[in-house]
């Protein structure tokens, strides 16, 4: 950050007065403030940053942006009031993006967003002679109306590339995010059954995800799956921009073919063969999406191959871990919906040995929740999974659909106590559930 207080006030449309301290960074977290920081007071679902203004001021922050008057900062000349601090955060983020002016990639989709983001970042690091420091990617899942602006505000002059993840729960959210980021390339990884409870149908999910293309400039490129029942919705959203498609279909712009653990990738002019470190056909599709993004940016296939083969996966996303007795634990606990569960189950079904599936509740599915959980149980039975354990309320429907050999638990601790004695080197355990279930506690209990 190389802005001063006066520059920030100018960017927000104001006329600054008084002192003009230099700003080290911008933050919305009162717990993480220090000297030289600019604190933006955001009112969230559970906390209001305005309640902590007195505290952050004593920590020596350089200034604050607020949307309501607070006695603790009435005499502070480095405090600026706006109608909306969220809008101020977005305004400053867009200004930072334009000032640094990296080549921006925007990534969204029902599943695979973070994986594709990291695959693209790995490819760009492999392509840039200046090294990894030129690539900035969304840290963790900072993909909402707070996290995305903070990601852009962290851009520095060394960054030539920015790979920005965009998440959403409701229509209109992606549109706001993409207009802040102003991407050169935007990709939708897939349209699957996530957020059905909020959006109601897959068609509405496709429309909401397709909003990402609204931020593209005239020369921007839209990247989308070749296959899928909602391709027409995405193509309509992407028009009139140039489009690249990816998939295993012959007519895809970037086509994949899987053979004996290898992924053959064919672009318009070149082909490469890649051995991915991450398992599953869904990760091969993620790699094809990342390749299409790279080609849209003009990156060569050699860098694509190096980047994809360097990508070692993400914590909580089919991460291989081991218990003390040698059982393989597939930690896929980061999040879940019916389609991501299917992808993980297909990986488990291909593993040798005794295969155990542990499922926690799947969230945001609306009225279809019970039926979709039952569908998961039926799929696990069809794929020949040996043992099935469930945890939560709706997950009981999955255990009932699996059959009488399934076991439903109501407490994490008891589930761990039941499972741990069964683990040996011939056992593979897949653990999955929505974020709110905290299924990583099951994984930690099994590996200790």
N, C-alpha and C positions, 0 to 999 in steps of 0.2 A: 504494500500500500504506500503510495506516495502523494496522497491527498492531504490538504490542510482543512481545517474547520471551515474557513471561508469558501473554499472550493466546493465542499459538500453542500453548504447552504445555497450557493449559486446553482448547483446542479438540481436542487430541489425547488428552484424558482424564487428564492428569497434574497433579501439584501442583508448581508452579514454585518454585525457590529461587534466591537470589543476585541478580545484577544483572538489569536489565530494559531492555535497549537497544531503541530503536525500529528497526523493520525497513523498509527501503526497497523490497525486492522479494524474491521467492523464485526460486531458480535451481537447476538440476541440472547445469549446465555449469561445471566447475572452471576452464575457460579464460576464463570471462566473469564472474568473481566480483570484488567490490570491497567497500569499506567499507559497512556497513549492510545487506549482503545476508544472507539466510538460505539456506544451502547444504543441499540434501537429497541425501545420498549414495545414488545408485542403482547397482545392479549390473546392467550390460547384457551384451550378447553378447560385446563385445570389450573393454570397459573397466569398471572398478569404481570408483565415486566415492570409496569408502573409501580407495583408494590415494593420493588427492590431498588428504586432509584436512589434512595438515601444510602443504601448499602454500597451500590456501585460507585457512588460519588466519593465515599470515604476510601475506596480502593484506588482512587487517582485516575479514573477514566477521563479522557480528554473532553468528551462531550456526550450529549444524548439527544435522540430524536423521540418525541412523545406525541400522543394524540389526545391527552387530557392533562389538565393542570394538576400538579402535585406540589404540596408545600415544600418538600425537601429540595426542590430545584428552582423555586421562584426567583432566587437572587443569582442564578447562574447564567452568565451571558453566553455560555457554550451549550445552550439547550434550545432546540428548535421544535415548535409544535406544528404538526401536520394534521389534516383530516383523517388520514389513515397511515399508520406506521408500516403496515404491510405494503401499501402502495409506494411508500418512500423507499423501502428495502428493494422493491422491484425496480424502481427508477434508478437507484444507484447501481444496481447490478447490471442493468442494460448499459448504463454509461461506462462502467468498467469493461464490459465486453467489447464495446466499440472503441475504447481507448487502447486496449491491448490488441484487439483485432486478430485473434487466432482463427484458424479454420475450425469451425464448430460442427460437431456431429451430435444429433439428438437421437436418443434411443427410447422407445417405449414398446409395450406389448403386454399381453396377459401373463406370459411366462418367459423367462430367459433374458429379461432386461439387463440385469447386473452382469450376467455371464457374457452377453454380447458386448456390453460396454467394456468389460475387461479384456475380451478378445480383441476388440478394435484397438484398445490402448496398447496391447502387446504387439500388434502388427505395426502400429505407428512408431513405437519405440524401436522395433527392428528395422524400420525403413529410414529413420532419420539419422544421418551421420553425426549430428550434434549430440545424440544420446537421449537417454530416458528423461532427462530433466526438461525436455521441450514439450512433453505430453502431460496434460492435466486432465484427470478424470474424476468424476463425481466420487467423493469418498464415501464408502459404505453405501447407504441408500438415501443420501441427502437429495431426494427426488421430488419434494413437494414445494409449496409456495414459500417456504422458509429455507429449506435446504438447498434448492436450486439457486436462488440469489446468492446465498452465502458461498456456494461453490464458485460462482462467477466472480464474486468479490475477492476471492483468494487468488485469482489469476495474477501472474507476474509477467514482467517483460521477457522472461526466458521462455514463456509458453508459446509455441507455434501451433499447438493442437489442443482442442478441448473436447472431451467426449462426455456428454451430459445426459444423464438418465432422467426420465420424466415418468412419474407415477401419478395415479389418479384413483379416486373412488366415485366421482360424479362427472357428468357431462360438463364441459366448459373449463375444466381444470387444466387439461393439456393445452388448450388454446392459449390460456394466459401464460403458461410456462414457455411455450415455443416462441411467443412474441417477445419474451425477455431475452431468450438465448439467441434468436435469429440464426438458426443453423444453416450451413451450406448443404449438408446431407442429413436427411431424417429417415429413420428406419422404424418400421413396425415389425416386431419379431414374429408375432402370431396373434390370433384372436381365439381365446379359449374361455372356459367357464370360471372366470374370476370376477368378483364384484356383481354377480347376478342379483344379489339382494338390493343393490343400489340402482342398477341400470335396467334390470328386468329381462333383457334378452341379449343374445349374442349379436344381433343386428345393432342394437344400441351401443354395445361395447365397441363394435367396429367403428361406429360413427364417432364415439368419444376418442378412441385411439387415433383415428384418422385426422383429428384436429392438429396433430403434430405437424402436418404438412402446411398448415396456415402460416407458419413462421418462415418458410423458405422464401428466398429471394427469387428474382426472375430466372437466374441460372441455377437454382437449387435442384438437387436430385432427390427423388423419393425412392426408397428401397422398401420392398414389400414381398410377402410370400407369393410364389407362383400359384400354389394350390390353396384351396380353402373355400368354404361356401360363401364367404363374405368378401371375396376378392373384388367384386364389382363395387361394393361400398368403399373399399380402400382406394380403388382406382379412380372413382369419382372424386374422392377427397384429394387425391394426389394431382389430378388434372389442374392446369395444363403443364405441369412440370415434367421433365425427363424422368422416366421410371426405369429402375432395374429390379428384376425379380430374382428370387433364389428358391431352390428346392431340389428335389430329386427328379422332377419332371423334365422331359427332353427339351421343352420350349423355354425353360427357365434361363434367364440371362447368366446366372451363375448356377451351374448344375453339379450336383454331387452324386457319387456312386460309391457305395460301401462294399468292401471286399476284404474279408479275413482281418478285421481290425484296422484296416486302412481306409482313409477317405480320399477318393480321387475327386479333385475339384477342377472343373473346366470353366474358364472365363471365356470372353469373346475371342481372345487371341492366344491365350496360354493355358496350360494345364499344370497342376502340381499334385503330388501325392503326399498326404499328411498322416502321421500317426499321432492322434490326439492322446493326451494324458487323461482326459475326462471321459467317462463311459456314457453309453447310451445314444440311441438314434437322435434324441432331442438335442444332444450336444453337438452332433454332426450338423443338424439344422442350424443351430446357433453359429457354428463355424462358417456355414454357407452365408448366413446373414452378414457376419463380420467381413467375409471376403467381398461381398457385394458392396459394402460400405467402402472398403479399401479401394476397390476398383473405381468407384465413383470419385474418390479423392485423387486418383492417378497413381496409386501405389502399385508397385510391380508384384508379380506372383511369388518371386523369391522371398520378399519381405513377408508376404502372407504366410508362406510355409514356415519361415523361421518364427514368426510371431505366434502362430497357432501351436506349433510344437513346443514353444516355451511356456505356454499357458498351462499352469498346474492346477487350476480349479479355484474354487472359493469356499471358505468355511461355511459349513451348514448346507452345502449344495452337493449331495452325493459324495461327500468327503469320506475317504477310507480311513478308519481308525481301528484300533485293535484293543481287545480286552487283555488282561494279564495272562489269560489262558490261551490266547491266540485266536479268539473268535474275531471275525471281520465285522465291524459295525459300520454300516453305511449311514452316515450322518446327513440326512436330508431335511433337517429340522427348521431351516430358515423360514419357510412359509409353505403353504400348500393350497391347492384347489383340485378338483377332480381330474383334470387333465395332467397336471404335474404329478399327481399320484400315479396315474397310469404309466407315465414315462418312467418313474422310479421303479414301479413294480415290474416293468418289462426288463429293466436292468437286473433286478433281484432274481427274476425267473431264469435268467441265463447263467446264474452262478451255480457252481457245483456245491454239493453238501446239503446240510439241513438248512432250509430257508425259513426264517422267521420274520414276520411283518408286524411292526408296532405302529398303530395309527392313533393320532389324536384328532379331536374335532376339526372340521373344515369350516371356516367362517365365511360370512357375507354371501351366503347362497340363497337367502330368502326362503319362500315357501317350498322350493324344490329341495331344500337341505336334506330332509330325511331320505327322499328317493335317491338323491345323488350319493349319499353315504352308503345306502344299500347297493348301489351300482358298484361302488368300490369293493365291497365285500364279495359280490358275485365275481368280479374280475379277479380278485386274489384267488378265489377257489378255482376258476377256469384256468389260471396260469399255473396251477399246481403248487401254490405256496403251502409249505408243510404245516406251519403254525401261525396263528393270527391272534394278536392281542390288541385290545382297544382301550382307550382312555378318554373320558369325557361323557357328554350327554348324547349328542347326535351320533358319535362313533358307535354307540350300541347298535344302531341300525345296521352298520357294516358287519358287526360280529354276528347278528342274527341272520343276515343274508349269506354269510360264509358257511354257516352250519353249526351243529352242536359242538364241534371240536374247538371253536373259537372261545376265547376267554375275555370277558370284559372286566376291567378294573376301574375303581373310582378314585384311587389314590396313587400318585406317582411312586411314593416310597414302597408301597406293597407290590406294585408292578415290578419294580427293580428287584425286590427280594425274591419274587417268584422266578424271574428270568435269569438272574445271575448264576445260580447253580447249574443251569443247563448249558452254559457257554463252554465251548471247546474249539479246537482248531478246525473242526469240521462244520462249524456253524457260521452262517451269515445272517446278520440282523439288520433289517432296514427300519429306520425310525423316521417318521414323518408326521407333520401336523401343522396347523396354522400357527402364525406367530404368537397369538395370544395364549396358546396352550403351553408354551415354554417347554417343548419336547426335548430341548437340549439337556434338560435335567435328567431325562432318562438315559441319554447317551453318556453323560458324565458318570451316572450311577453304574452303568454297565462296564465302563472301561477302568474304573478305579479298582 
